[in-house]
């Protein structure tokens, strides 16, 4: 979503653990992580 692309992200996230990284971002930012397929993830504002 274009609005999500404007959010600033700072910090250290585990690149080798994408599920953990997405969970951390979901807690830290006003976003919702949607998993359509195991390899297809979208981020939205709630």
N, C-alpha and C positions, 0 to 999 in steps of 0.2 A: 504494500500500500504506500502511496506517495508520502503520506503523513508520517509513517513509521521511518521512512528514509531520512527524515529531517531530525530525528532524535539523536542526541549525542551519547555515545557510549565510551566510557573510560573504565579502565581496570585491567586486571589480569584474569584471563579465562582459559580453561584447559582445552586447547585445540584438539587434543587426542580423545576428548570425551564430549562429542557434540550434544548428546542428550543432557548432560550436566550443564553445559554452557547455556543451552536454551532455557533450562529451568532457572538458572541464575539470572539470566536476562529478564525472564518473565517476572521474577521477584523484585528485581531492581528497577524496572521500567514499567510504564503504563501500557504494556502490550499483552496480547494473547497469542500464544503459539498454537497453530492449527496443523495437525499432521494428517494430510489427506492420504498419503501412502508412506511407507517407511522412509523413502528417499525424497518425498515431496513435502516440504514444510513451508508454511506461509506465516507471516507476522502481521497482526492487525492491531489497531487501537480498539479497546473494548467499547 
